Amino acid sequence: MAEQLGLLPGYLTAHLQLTLVALLLGTAVSIPLGVGVTRRKSLEPVVLGVASLIQTVPSLALLAVMVPALAALSVVTTSALGLELRSIGYGPALTALTLYSVLPILRNTVTGIASVDPALVEAARGVGMTDRQQLLRVELPLAMPVIVAGLRTSAVWVVGTATLSTPVGATSLGNFIFSGLQTRNHAALLLGCAAAAALAILLDQLIRALEIGVRRRRRSWLAASLAAVAALYVYTGASCAWDRLGGPTRTVTIGSKTFTEQYILSEILAGRIAERTGMASRAVQSLGSTVAFDALRSGDLDVYVEYDGTIWATIMHRAEIPEDRSRVYDGVRRFLRERHGIHVVGSLGFENTYALGMRAARAAALGIERISQLAPVALDMEIGGDYEFFQRTEWASIRSEYGLAFRSERSMDSSLMYQAVAGGEVDVISAFSTDGRIAAFDITLLEDDRGVIPPYAAIVLVSPQAARAMPEVVEALEGLVGSIDADAMRSMNLAVDRDGRPPSEVAREFLDGLPH
């Protein structure tokens, strides 16, 4: 818990930076738009319809869509203005959260102005007020309690949604939640949920005080709530400025995907770089495969560990596996260098391949040792996979080659798959071959007897920009090539998943054991 509490100030500050700026931008868009709608009623169905449509998009999907959208926009801004936009991290998260904040404020602005007593509006006109004076002196002051109530709703929504920004590379309290789920660290999970809830309650009560001050015309309430909100914005602005101007000038950005092994490997990379170069690093955790690759290609990430089979199947869209499986690595290395300028440092020394797994007792009872033996009984079984598995070309190849047709396919968080198969909630899972929970839950991996699944050697990738600007980082990472075998990786994963040790501690122990 002490390590998690040490991370809390940074994660909470990042969460505030996202939430408060999104609310500010959302308010700046929503109130003028709401006023415009009340002046031209024909626009109301269109404007509120679009805002409602945005709100119906699942928040995680909205965040994910921002990554390719900003990447495409960056191409235009770079060529036209010389301005390169980051496709992961703060930018896409802030854009999505701003869009998500609009509806409550916009709807309440329209409702609040529309509910102003028409007699008061007529009186304002009767004394000779202009439209602008009527809006500023009569309609907005009277509608303000309703508008502030919409801001209150928006604030709670945005605080909660911001926890989902971790998969697009933005630091937030969601880092506690995503890493806690993957590593079964209940302390991190509870801390992230509690901190997010506390922040939501704090903002809700501050805006409530503001609402009471406006509605009841209590100047003391109004002044106190505005001062507290202003203090939060001053802190947020100062922390944003420090992050961009006052932090370390040379920081290596290290990415990791959404499972235990990746957290450990990113810590190993960070520790190795610090040892050999003295450079600081910044972790960008819980990224999807394509998000991480696109971020590396664009230079938003400097380094991360990928698997050559993922590049082969997902990025290169190759379905066939050469008889000489080492050609996969050679082909991936050549493809990355020639097409994207990405430098492959080398393989860490182990493979973490996809594999189909069953409870050992169930597999023995059915006499199933190979994937080909699943076909006759698959129609009576359910298979569970991680979020990506059923959309990957590997699954299409497995299903086609082996003639598999399961009763149902259930996508779930990868941290839950092993528990699900061990508890009999699914019959088969798409396991990762170096996962420590295979032994912990007594799971049998089925032999890929037709060689359909590609090899998945863990390889260290460095972005084109980092390879040119930081050759010392590449040199430091070269010392890790071939240093981790499958048993060592499985043991490290088990130390985190079963024994509850922090990935940083396990990584430090591994690095201490390397020859100096």
Secondary structure, 3 states (H helix, E strand, C coil): CHHHHHHHHHHHHHHHHHHHHHHHHHHHHHHHHHHHHHHCHHHHHHHHHHHHHHHHCCHHHHHHHHHHHHHHHHHHHHHHHCCCCCCCCHHHHHHHHHHHHHHHHHHHHHHHHHCCCHHHHHHHHHCCCCHHHHHHHHHHHHHHHHHHHHHHHHHHHHHHHHHHHHHHCCCCCHHHHHHHHHHCCHHHHHHHHHHHHHHHHHHHHHHHHHHHHHHHCCHHHHHHHHHHHHHHHHHHHHHHHHHHHHCCCCEEEEEEECCHHHHHHHHHHHHHHHHHHCCEEEEEEEECHHHHHHHHHHCCCCEEEEEHHHHHHHHCCCCCCCCCCHHHHHHHHHHHHHHHCCEEEEEEEEECCEEEEEEHHHHHHHCCCEHHHCCCCHHHCEEEECCCHHHCHHHHHHHHHHCCCCCEEEECCHHHHHHHHHCCCCCEEEEECCCCHHHHCCEEECECCCCCCCCCEEEEEECHHHHHHCHHHHHHHHCCCCCCCHHHHHHHHHHHHCCCCCHHHHHHHHHHCCCC
